[in-house]
């Protein structure tokens, strides 16, 4: 299997109240084609661009986030069942 993990950040912010904005800004996790992990998060303000990170081999898409940032459910459901919170390199 290819060793490509994609993290996508930013999207369009939908109209709504403060609680709705916070919910929309929560990180989202999805698998594409069964094993390619994607993580994205809408900004809590009007987006100004798109930020993309492709993690190198031997790591999964959720490894740049900590469990606190993504939430226990996302980390447990990831390919390795955890989030490492790795630093940028």
Secondary structure, DSSP 8 states (H G I E B T S, - for coil): ----EEEEE--------HHHHHHHTS-EEEEETTTEEEEE---SS-----EEEEE-TTS-GGGGS-HHHH-HHHHHHSTTS--------
